[in-house]
């Protein structure tokens, strides 16, 4: 799903600019538009965009979605930030103060607090930050500009580090790709100020591009580049309704059918007569060296691995949120070890995976360990090709009829997700010999 973030410089009220903007959106099949300074005056009725529905906002910050997409919840936590709830992803679009470093520094601190309040939910923060993240990102007459203060850059770095975000349009030590250029007193000012900060576990798999034709080409309609992100998100479809300008009339494409499927991850659970190879590897290589006495199998399915742990002399419990399996939530916590076998890869979005890890982490004692095993990306790619699975979010419907989902997850991705649950890779823990799958041993830091 394509999302575009763009500062429109209050030009959407002009017929020509609006027509060129709408044509650009259609040409790229943009699903969601978050716009800074879209029109003036700020309290006017939003201009109509053919094929799109106004989701919320005003002339400071506004959101439109393609007509075949269900309108998301939109709110304004501050006057310079807008929150858009896109299914499992939170989008915070911002337009920071254009005049003083002190104001931007304060806003960045408030933005870090807004990010923290999301509780680890996958996050995209985008918009016009009115600052240069690095010195080379802001030039005036060919020299480093003094417009951005060190306090702003430190506040931005704190935001990135505290919320585990990646500046997706930045390059390590490389030249800047400027998104704004303007002459001031006859001298050229160039800035990379339009940013897209994305949760680290998503960043590697999300193509992001700064599109300069919207401000420099013959069909330009603003003075800022657009940031275009191809997000691994299948949006909820809109209910059929009468619209003034139908996207299907403009593009010839029919909108997706209305309705949503329900997820049934418990239907992926295998009926085992014996313990899984992963559970046998845990007792064979980990429980002894780690001094494990108590174990919880989190997402235990029908419980074959719990029986194996108990047979190995461990004080073991199981928990599975599907009531039909008969493993209710334990009333105890403080386990030495929590195992989570083939759970993350059947959950349909990164937010659900983070919540599963956060829940698993709640059961383990400080200094205890969490073992996560998932199907590998290579295995899922092969299975998807062989089974003609349908792409959905960042993975596949393995069976649309059953409502089952699969995604291949690497140990690197699990590590990134686990950071949001307060877990870190364990040092010195033995590896597991598990062909065809990914695994990671995590530790819950001591208080």
C-alpha positions as CSV (number, residue, x, y, z in Angstrom):
1,X,0.0,0.0,0.0
2,X,1.5,3.3,-1.1
3,X,1.4,6.3,1.4
4,X,2.5,9.7,0.3
5,X,3.6,12.5,2.7
6,X,3.9,15.9,1.2
7,X,3.9,19.6,2.1
8,X,1.5,21.3,-0.4
9,X,2.5,24.9,0.5
10,X,-1.3,25.8,0.8
11,X,-1.8,25.3,-3.0
12,X,-4.6,22.8,-3.0
13,X,-7.2,25.6,-3.4
14,X,-5.9,26.5,-6.9
15,X,-7.6,24.5,-9.7
16,X,-4.4,23.8,-11.6
17,X,-2.3,22.6,-8.7
18,X,-5.2,20.5,-7.4
19,X,-5.6,18.9,-10.8
20,X,-1.9,18.1,-11.2
21,X,-1.8,16.7,-7.6
22,X,-4.8,14.4,-8.3
23,X,-3.2,13.2,-11.5
24,X,0.0,12.4,-9.7
25,X,-1.8,10.5,-7.0
26,X,-3.7,8.4,-9.7
27,X,-0.5,7.8,-11.7
28,X,1.2,6.3,-8.6
29,X,-2.0,4.6,-7.2
30,X,-1.4,6.3,-3.9
31,X,-3.7,4.8,-1.2
32,X,-3.2,7.3,1.6
33,X,-2.1,11.0,1.5
34,X,-0.9,12.8,4.6
35,X,-0.4,16.5,3.7
36,X,1.1,19.4,5.5
37,X,-0.2,22.9,4.8
38,X,-2.6,21.6,2.2
39,X,-4.8,24.7,1.7
40,X,-5.8,28.1,3.1
41,X,-7.5,29.4,5.0
42,X,-7.0,26.6,7.4
43,X,-10.7,26.4,8.4
44,X,-12.1,26.3,4.9
45,X,-14.0,23.3,3.6
46,X,-11.5,20.8,2.3
47,X,-11.1,20.8,-1.5
48,X,-12.4,17.8,-3.4
49,X,-9.9,15.3,-4.7
50,X,-11.3,13.1,-7.4
51,X,-11.1,9.4,-6.3
52,X,-10.3,10.3,-2.7
53,X,-12.2,10.8,0.6
54,X,-11.2,13.4,3.1
55,X,-10.4,11.5,6.3
56,X,-9.8,14.5,8.7
57,X,-7.8,17.5,9.6
58,X,-7.6,21.1,8.3
59,X,-5.4,23.5,6.4
60,X,-2.5,22.7,8.8
61,X,-2.5,18.9,8.5
62,X,-4.9,16.8,6.6
63,X,-5.4,13.2,5.4
64,X,-7.1,11.7,2.4
65,X,-7.6,8.0,1.5
66,X,-8.5,6.4,-1.8
67,X,-12.2,5.9,-2.1
68,X,-12.0,2.1,-2.0
69,X,-10.3,2.2,1.5
70,X,-12.2,2.4,4.8
71,X,-11.7,5.8,6.3
72,X,-9.2,5.6,9.2
73,X,-9.6,7.2,12.6
74,X,-7.8,10.6,12.5
75,X,-7.1,12.8,15.6
76,X,-5.0,15.8,16.5
77,X,-2.9,15.2,19.7
78,X,-1.3,18.7,19.1
79,X,-1.7,21.6,16.7
80,X,1.4,20.5,14.8
81,X,0.8,16.7,14.8
82,X,-1.9,14.5,13.4
83,X,-2.4,10.8,14.3
84,X,-3.8,8.4,11.7
85,X,-4.8,4.9,12.7
86,X,-4.0,2.7,9.7
87,X,-4.9,-0.8,10.9
88,X,-1.8,-2.1,12.8
89,X,0.3,1.0,12.0
90,X,0.2,4.4,13.7
91,X,1.0,7.3,11.5
92,X,2.0,10.6,13.1
93,X,2.3,13.3,10.5
94,X,4.0,16.5,11.7
95,X,4.7,20.1,10.6
96,X,7.2,21.5,13.1
97,X,7.8,25.1,13.7
98,X,9.3,27.0,10.8
99,X,10.9,29.8,12.8
100,X,12.7,28.9,16.0
101,X,15.1,26.2,17.1
102,X,13.7,26.3,20.7
103,X,10.2,25.6,19.5
104,X,11.3,22.6,17.3
105,X,13.4,21.2,20.1
106,X,10.4,21.3,22.4
107,X,8.2,19.7,19.8
108,X,10.6,16.9,19.2
109,X,10.6,16.2,23.0
110,X,6.8,16.1,22.9
111,X,6.9,13.8,19.8
112,X,9.1,11.4,21.7
113,X,6.5,11.3,24.4
114,X,3.7,10.7,21.8
115,X,5.8,7.8,20.4
116,X,6.3,6.3,23.8
117,X,2.6,6.4,24.4
118,X,2.0,4.1,21.5
119,X,3.5,1.3,23.7
120,X,5.6,-0.4,21.0
121,X,2.9,-0.2,18.3
122,X,4.5,0.0,14.8
123,X,5.1,3.6,14.0
124,X,5.6,6.0,11.0
125,X,6.4,9.6,11.8
126,X,6.5,11.7,8.7
127,X,6.1,15.2,7.4
128,X,8.0,18.5,7.3
129,X,10.3,18.7,10.2
130,X,11.8,22.1,9.2
131,X,15.3,21.0,10.2
132,X,18.3,19.3,8.8
133,X,19.0,16.0,10.6
134,X,22.7,16.2,9.8
135,X,24.9,19.3,8.9
136,X,25.2,18.1,5.3
137,X,21.4,18.0,5.0
138,X,21.1,21.8,5.2
139,X,23.1,24.1,2.9
140,X,23.0,27.8,2.3
141,X,25.0,29.2,-0.6
142,X,26.9,25.9,-0.7
143,X,27.9,26.0,2.9
144,X,26.5,24.3,6.0
145,X,23.5,26.3,7.1
146,X,23.2,27.5,10.7
147,X,19.4,27.2,10.6
148,X,19.3,23.9,12.6
149,X,20.7,24.0,16.1
150,X,22.6,21.2,17.8
151,X,19.8,21.0,20.4
152,X,17.4,20.0,17.6
153,X,19.6,17.3,16.3
154,X,20.1,15.9,19.8
155,X,16.4,15.9,20.3
156,X,15.8,14.1,17.0
157,X,18.5,11.5,17.9
158,X,16.7,10.9,21.2
159,X,13.4,10.4,19.4
160,X,15.0,7.9,17.0
161,X,16.8,6.0,19.7
162,X,14.0,5.9,22.3
163,X,11.3,4.8,19.8
164,X,13.6,2.5,17.8
165,X,13.0,4.5,14.6
166,X,15.0,4.7,11.3
167,X,15.4,7.9,9.3
168,X,14.6,6.1,6.0
169,X,15.7,8.9,3.6
170,X,19.0,9.4,5.3
171,X,22.3,7.8,4.2
172,X,25.1,6.9,6.5
173,X,27.7,9.6,5.9
174,X,26.5,10.1,2.4
175,X,25.3,13.1,0.4
176,X,21.9,14.5,1.1
177,X,18.9,14.1,-1.2
178,X,17.4,17.5,-0.7
179,X,13.6,17.8,-0.5
180,X,13.3,21.6,-0.5
181,X,15.2,24.3,-2.4
182,X,14.5,28.0,-2.5
183,X,16.4,31.3,-3.2
184,X,16.8,33.6,-0.2
185,X,18.4,37.0,-0.9
186,X,19.7,35.6,-4.1
187,X,21.4,32.6,-2.4
188,X,20.2,29.0,-2.7
189,X,18.9,27.3,0.4
190,X,18.7,23.5,0.2
191,X,17.4,21.2,2.9
192,X,16.4,17.5,3.5
193,X,13.7,18.5,5.9
194,X,10.8,16.2,4.7
195,X,11.4,13.0,6.6
196,X,9.9,9.5,7.2
197,X,10.9,7.9,10.5
198,X,9.9,4.2,10.6
199,X,10.0,1.5,13.2
200,X,13.3,-0.4,12.8
201,X,11.7,-3.8,12.3
202,X,9.8,-2.4,9.3
203,X,12.4,-0.2,7.7
204,X,14.5,-2.9,5.9
205,X,11.4,-4.1,4.0
206,X,9.7,-0.8,3.1
207,X,10.8,0.9,-0.1
208,X,11.0,4.7,0.4
209,X,11.6,7.3,-2.2
210,X,11.7,11.1,-2.3
211,X,9.8,12.1,-5.5
212,X,11.2,15.4,-6.7
213,X,9.0,15.8,-9.9
214,X,6.2,17.2,-7.7
215,X,8.3,20.4,-7.2
216,X,10.7,20.5,-10.2
217,X,9.0,19.0,-13.2
218,X,6.6,20.5,-15.7
219,X,3.7,19.0,-13.7
220,X,4.9,20.4,-10.4
221,X,2.3,21.4,-7.9
222,X,4.2,22.3,-4.7
223,X,7.7,23.4,-3.6
224,X,8.5,20.3,-1.4
225,X,9.4,16.8,-2.6
226,X,6.9,14.0,-1.8
227,X,8.0,11.0,0.3
228,X,6.5,7.8,-1.0
229,X,6.4,4.7,1.1
230,X,5.3,1.2,0.0
231,X,4.0,-0.1,3.3
232,X,3.4,-3.9,3.9
233,X,-0.2,-3.2,4.8
234,X,-3.4,-4.5,3.2
235,X,-5.9,-1.8,4.0
236,X,-9.5,-2.5,5.1
237,X,-11.8,-1.9,2.2
238,X,-14.6,0.7,2.2
239,X,-18.3,-0.2,2.2
240,X,-19.8,0.5,-1.3
241,X,-21.3,3.9,-1.5
242,X,-22.1,6.6,-4.0
243,X,-19.2,8.9,-4.6
244,X,-18.9,12.1,-6.6
245,X,-15.9,11.0,-8.6
246,X,-15.3,7.3,-8.8
247,X,-11.7,6.1,-9.0
248,X,-12.8,3.3,-11.2
249,X,-14.2,5.8,-13.7
250,X,-10.9,7.6,-13.7
251,X,-8.5,4.7,-13.8
252,X,-10.5,1.8,-15.2
253,X,-9.7,-0.3,-12.1
254,X,-12.5,-1.7,-10.0
255,X,-12.2,-1.2,-6.2
256,X,-11.6,-4.2,-4.0
257,X,-14.6,-6.1,-2.8
258,X,-16.0,-5.0,0.5
259,X,-15.7,-7.1,3.6
260,X,-12.9,-8.4,5.8
261,X,-11.7,-11.9,6.7
262,X,-11.2,-13.0,10.2
263,X,-7.8,-14.4,11.3
264,X,-7.8,-17.9,12.8
265,X,-4.1,-18.4,13.8
266,X,-5.0,-21.4,16.0
267,X,-5.9,-23.4,12.9
268,X,-2.2,-23.5,12.1
269,X,-1.4,-25.5,15.2
270,X,-0.2,-29.0,14.4
271,X,-1.6,-32.1,16.1
272,X,1.6,-33.7,17.4
273,X,2.0,-37.2,18.9
274,X,5.4,-36.2,20.3
275,X,7.4,-33.0,21.2
276,X,8.5,-30.7,18.4
277,X,12.1,-30.7,17.3
278,X,12.4,-27.2,18.8
279,X,11.3,-28.3,22.2
280,X,13.7,-31.2,22.2
281,X,16.5,-28.9,21.2
282,X,15.6,-26.6,24.2
283,X,15.9,-29.4,26.7
284,X,18.9,-30.8,24.9
285,X,21.0,-27.6,24.7
286,X,19.5,-24.8,26.9
287,X,17.7,-25.8,30.0
288,X,20.8,-27.4,31.7
289,X,23.4,-24.7,30.9
290,X,20.9,-21.9,31.8
291,X,19.9,-23.5,35.1
292,X,16.2,-23.6,34.0
293,X,13.7,-25.1,36.5
294,X,10.5,-23.5,35.5
295,X,9.2,-23.2,31.9
296,X,6.1,-21.7,30.2
297,X,5.3,-22.6,26.7
298,X,3.6,-19.4,25.4
299,X,1.2,-20.3,22.6
300,X,1.4,-24.0,23.4
301,X,-1.4,-25.2,21.0
302,X,-2.5,-28.6,22.1
303,X,0.3,-29.0,24.7
304,X,2.7,-31.7,23.3
305,X,5.7,-29.6,24.2
306,X,4.5,-28.9,27.7
307,X,4.3,-32.7,28.2
308,X,7.8,-33.0,27.0
309,X,9.2,-30.4,29.4
310,X,7.4,-32.0,32.3
311,X,8.8,-35.4,31.3
312,X,12.3,-33.8,31.3
313,X,11.8,-33.0,35.0
314,X,10.9,-29.3,34.5
315,X,8.1,-27.4,36.3
316,X,6.3,-26.6,33.1
317,X,3.0,-24.8,32.2
318,X,1.4,-24.0,29.0
319,X,-0.8,-21.1,27.8
320,X,-2.7,-20.6,24.6
321,X,-5.2,-17.8,23.9
322,X,-7.4,-20.2,21.9
323,X,-9.8,-21.5,24.6
324,X,-10.5,-24.7,22.6
325,X,-7.0,-26.0,23.4
326,X,-7.7,-25.9,27.1
327,X,-4.6,-24.1,28.3
328,X,-5.8,-21.0,30.2
329,X,-3.6,-18.1,31.2
330,X,-1.4,-19.1,34.2
331,X,-1.9,-17.2,37.4
332,X,1.9,-17.2,38.2
333,X,4.8,-15.5,36.5
334,X,8.6,-15.3,37.2
335,X,9.4,-18.3,35.0
336,X,13.1,-19.1,34.3
337,X,12.3,-19.7,30.6
338,X,9.4,-18.9,28.3
339,X,9.3,-20.6,24.9
340,X,7.3,-19.3,22.0
341,X,7.3,-21.8,19.1
342,X,6.0,-20.8,15.7
343,X,3.7,-18.1,17.0
344,X,5.0,-14.9,15.5
345,X,4.9,-16.2,12.0
346,X,1.2,-16.9,12.1
347,X,0.2,-13.4,13.4
348,X,-0.9,-11.1,10.7
349,X,0.9,-7.9,11.5
350,X,4.0,-6.5,13.3
351,X,1.8,-5.0,16.0
352,X,0.3,-8.4,16.9
353,X,3.8,-9.9,17.0
354,X,5.1,-7.2,19.3
355,X,2.1,-7.7,21.6
356,X,2.8,-11.4,21.7
357,X,6.4,-10.8,22.7
358,X,5.4,-8.3,25.3
359,X,3.0,-10.8,26.8
360,X,5.7,-13.5,26.8
361,X,8.1,-11.1,28.5
362,X,5.6,-10.4,31.2
363,X,5.9,-14.1,32.4
364,X,9.7,-14.4,32.6
365,X,11.7,-13.3,35.6
366,X,14.4,-10.6,35.3
367,X,17.5,-12.3,34.1
368,X,15.4,-15.1,32.7
369,X,15.2,-16.1,29.0
370,X,12.7,-16.2,26.1
371,X,13.3,-18.6,23.2
372,X,11.5,-17.7,20.0
373,X,11.3,-20.0,17.0
374,X,9.8,-19.1,13.7
375,X,9.5,-20.4,10.2
376,X,12.3,-18.9,8.1
377,X,11.7,-16.4,5.2
378,X,13.2,-19.0,2.9
379,X,10.8,-21.7,4.0
380,X,7.8,-19.5,3.7
381,X,8.8,-18.2,0.3
382,X,9.1,-21.8,-0.9
383,X,5.8,-22.8,0.6
384,X,4.0,-19.8,-0.8
385,X,5.2,-20.5,-4.3
386,X,4.3,-24.2,-4.0
387,X,0.9,-23.5,-2.5
388,X,-0.1,-20.5,-4.6
389,X,-0.6,-18.5,-1.4
390,X,-2.1,-15.0,-1.7
391,X,0.0,-12.0,-0.6
392,X,-1.5,-10.2,2.5
393,X,0.2,-7.5,4.6
394,X,3.8,-8.5,4.9
395,X,3.2,-12.2,4.4
396,X,0.5,-14.5,2.9
397,X,-2.9,-16.0,3.4
398,X,-1.9,-19.7,3.6
399,X,-5.6,-20.5,3.5
400,X,-8.1,-17.7,2.9
401,X,-10.9,-20.0,3.6
402,X,-9.5,-21.0,7.0
403,X,-8.3,-17.5,7.8
404,X,-4.7,-18.6,8.3
405,X,-1.7,-16.4,7.7
406,X,2.1,-17.1,7.4
407,X,5.2,-14.9,7.3
408,X,8.8,-16.0,7.3
409,X,10.6,-14.2,10.1
410,X,14.4,-14.1,10.6
411,X,16.2,-14.0,13.9
412,X,17.3,-10.4,13.0
413,X,13.6,-9.3,12.6
414,X,12.6,-11.1,15.9
415,X,15.4,-9.3,17.7
416,X,14.1,-5.9,16.4
417,X,10.6,-6.8,17.5
418,X,11.8,-8.0,20.9
419,X,13.4,-4.6,21.7
420,X,9.8,-3.2,22.0
421,X,9.1,-5.9,24.6
422,X,12.2,-5.0,26.7
423,X,14.1,-8.1,25.6
424,X,17.6,-8.3,24.2
425,X,19.7,-11.1,22.6
426,X,21.3,-13.3,25.2
427,X,25.1,-13.5,25.1
428,X,26.8,-16.9,25.7
429,X,23.6,-18.9,25.3
430,X,24.0,-22.1,23.2
431,X,22.5,-22.1,19.7
432,X,19.9,-24.6,18.6
433,X,20.3,-27.0,15.7
434,X,17.1,-26.4,13.9
435,X,17.2,-26.7,10.1
436,X,14.6,-24.7,8.1
437,X,13.6,-22.4,10.9
438,X,14.9,-19.2,12.6
439,X,15.4,-18.9,16.3
440,X,16.8,-16.5,18.9
441,X,17.5,-16.7,22.6
442,X,16.6,-13.5,24.4
443,X,17.1,-12.3,27.9
444,X,15.0,-10.0,30.1
445,X,17.5,-7.6,31.7
446,X,17.9,-7.5,35.4
447,X,16.0,-4.6,37.1
